[in-house]
Amino acid sequence: MIEKVTAKEIGILIRNTRVSLGLNQTRLAKVCNVNIMFLSDLERGKATCEVDKVLLVLRKLRIQVKFIIPEIKHHIDDIKVCH
């Protein structure tokens, strides 16, 4: 079964990891070369944060992300086209 992870849960994970490493938002933002507003939005679970920046923050915190790609032949019937 594939778990659905929400933006809010990712934000909580990032915040908890940052705090456990003894980093404040200013320091982590500087290390990741992002602004504090972005990091604040990310930690609050804002769903529209830029994916490349989210992945950068996760990498800097050494949080590993695993993507499970379904086989196309089993998945293609479930895909709906958005108009």
C-alpha positions as CSV (number, residue, x, y, z in Angstrom):
1,M,0.0,0.0,0.0
2,I,1.3,3.5,-0.9
3,E,1.1,6.1,1.8
4,K,-0.1,9.5,0.8
5,V,2.0,12.2,2.4
6,T,0.6,15.7,2.8
7,A,2.5,19.0,2.5
8,K,1.6,19.6,6.2
9,E,3.4,16.3,7.2
10,I,6.5,17.2,5.1
11,G,6.5,20.6,6.8
12,I,6.3,19.0,10.3
13,L,9.1,16.6,9.4
14,I,11.3,19.5,8.2
15,R,10.7,21.6,11.2
16,N,11.2,18.7,13.7
17,T,14.5,17.8,12.0
18,R,15.7,21.4,11.9
19,V,14.9,21.8,15.6
20,S,16.5,18.5,16.5
21,L,19.7,19.6,14.7
22,G,19.7,22.9,16.7
23,L,19.2,25.1,13.6
24,N,17.0,28.1,13.5
25,Q,15.1,29.1,10.3
26,T,17.6,31.8,9.5
27,R,20.6,29.4,9.5
28,L,18.8,26.7,7.6
29,A,17.5,29.2,5.0
30,K,21.1,30.5,4.5
31,V,22.5,27.0,4.2
32,C,19.9,26.1,1.6
33,N,20.1,29.5,-0.2
34,V,16.4,30.1,0.2
35,N,14.6,33.0,1.9
36,I,13.1,32.7,5.4
37,M,9.6,33.2,4.0
38,F,9.9,30.2,1.8
39,L,11.2,28.0,4.7
40,S,8.4,29.3,6.9
41,D,5.8,28.5,4.3
42,L,7.3,25.1,3.8
43,E,7.3,24.3,7.5
44,R,3.6,25.4,7.7
45,G,2.7,22.9,5.0
46,K,2.1,25.4,2.1
47,A,1.2,23.1,-0.8
48,T,2.5,25.4,-3.5
49,C,6.1,25.5,-2.5
50,E,8.6,25.0,-5.4
51,V,9.5,21.3,-5.6
52,D,13.1,21.8,-6.4
53,K,13.6,24.0,-3.3
54,V,11.7,21.5,-1.2
55,L,14.0,18.7,-2.4
56,L,17.0,20.9,-1.7
57,V,15.9,21.5,1.9
58,L,15.3,17.8,2.4
59,R,18.7,17.0,1.1
60,K,20.4,19.5,3.3
61,L,18.7,18.0,6.3
62,R,19.7,14.5,5.0
63,I,16.1,13.4,4.8
64,Q,15.8,10.7,2.1
65,V,12.8,10.6,-0.2
66,K,11.8,7.4,-1.9
67,F,9.6,7.5,-5.0
68,I,7.7,4.4,-6.0
69,I,6.9,4.5,-9.7
70,P,4.0,2.1,-10.6
71,E,4.3,0.0,-13.7
72,I,2.6,1.8,-16.5
73,K,0.6,-1.3,-17.7
74,H,-1.1,-1.6,-14.3
75,H,-1.5,2.1,-13.7
76,I,-2.5,3.6,-17.1
77,D,-6.3,2.8,-16.6
78,D,-6.3,4.8,-13.4
79,I,-4.9,8.0,-14.9
80,K,-7.5,10.7,-15.7
81,V,-6.8,13.5,-18.1
82,C,-7.4,17.0,-16.7
83,H,-8.9,19.4,-19.1
